[in-house]
Amino acid sequence: MIATALRLHDAITIPARERPARESPARENPALRSARAEPARNAGGIGITVRDLTKSFDSPAVIAGLDLHVPAGQFVAIVGRSGCGKSTLLRLILGLETPTAGRIDLESASARLPPKRIMFQEPRLLPWARVVDNVAVGLGETGTKAERRVRAQAALAEVGLTEKAANWPATLSGGQRQRVALARALVSRPGLLALDEPLGALDALTRIDMQAMIERIWRAQGFTAILVTHDVAEAVAMADRILVVEAGRIALDVKVEVPRPRRRGDADLAALEGRILDHLLGERAPA
Amino acid sequence: MILTRTVERLTPWLVPIAILLGWQAAAATGLVSTRFMPAPSDVVAAGWRAGASGELWTNLWVSFARAATGFLIGGSIGFALGLANGLSQLSERLTDTTLQMVRNIPHLSLIPLVILWFGIDEGAKLFLVAIGVFFPIYANTLHGIRSVDPQLVEMGRVYGMSRTSLFTRVVLPGALPSIFVGLRYALGIMWLTLIVAETISASSGLGYMAMQAREFMLVDVVVLAIVIYAGLGKAADAVTRLLERRFLAWNPAYRNA
């Protein structure tokens, strides 16, 4: 029995000799090459239509009759105070919670809906799986082991962590771990990427790097992105559109017209940030 | 540099060596009567004799086979029940209270009953060892599964893992450090139980060898048996350490343990 447990465990860690790092191209086998040759093309973003959505755990409702349309490929940021229902809205859209009333429709240009992925506030990496295997978790159960490796490697390259593929997550810094989590979310070429305050725990400089990285990959891949955040500056810097959620409804819906790449400290961005903050803080002011 | 490292490596052995030398000296000068405490050299000689006659190896093998069989039986049942109760609420509600009650009975107190049931056959020893190792494995497997990070389990679900891969890739590896703690405890209890059982009722094995020697006042053989127990305990511990280093390499706490 114990032996069985050990074997099962063994099956998911990579023995050193199998580590994928630094293979010479000449030794590549054809299966691997075909997997790599698979185009980085994206099935396109997922469009989201939410109608009269309500969700209550206990009364009062967390989401109360919310309507929303997000076109495919848009980068939306949802801001709001703690407990305003923004995380619940995200979980509902992902299908992690079932609505009490109302409906959520997802559509995409391709025949099959591409996967939806989430990046949590914490990296949530499996500590007992090497970095590349953690990324492969994002592929679900598809493909052969070799194909999965290759795709995971490619995703790691995208977040600049190729050389960490064979490391244990415990040996990485906080920012690196969150980059692995990003690679895991992106490796399956999702049509929708939900970001539930994924940068909240990082230091200021790492945050800015990560924001730029997420924006770059989003522009290259064209998935729909929904970012839930407390940080209005972050929302303004990254999103096409900002939703302010209050008491389970959308209280403010603004487009960010500033062209990309955006410069930090841009006057238009600062003005917009001020406007949204005023809205959020005004809400608290005694009537 | 090399000198300091050698000194460092030898330091833990200074005290045992000093004790052995003192012991030998005390026996040689007649300070301690060899009727009660044989000199280390006599113990070594007894080991040599028992080894040469083959008696030592037979007894060692018998004891080892008993320990291993009892451990496998009790350990498998404990592991299986620990998994079942960790994964299924129904199973836990059904069996956990009973198991917790039984757990509080010192398993060695069952010896008289076990002798009545099984006589002094193999069954008695296997039963006691199995009962002894069952609880640490059960309790630690259950605890390990309970303490798996729910955030990781949620991540696994969101990323579309099937129930099987959720178990093999998230729950079981997460429970493994705790299962190893149970394994270590169980190995200790395994030797303890076996020795007690063999000392009380057996016709072969290390415990029997020691008891036999006592009847003939062969103190050197008695001490030899005790030294062998120490060695076996150390060996079991070393094996666990090796397994931990192999299977928990991801965990910084075990990497250089």
Interface residues (C-beta under 8 A of the other chain):
Chain A: M1 I2 A5 L6 L8 H9 D10 A11 I12 T13 L94 L96 P115 R117 I118 F120 E122 R124 L126 P127 W128 A129 V137 G138 G140 E141 W168 P169 A170 R184
Chain B: L72 G75 S76 F79 A80 I137 Q151 L152 E154 M155 G156 V158 Y159 G160 M161 S162 S165 T168 R169 V170 L172 P173 G174 L176 I179 L183 L243 F247 L248 A249 W250 N251 P252
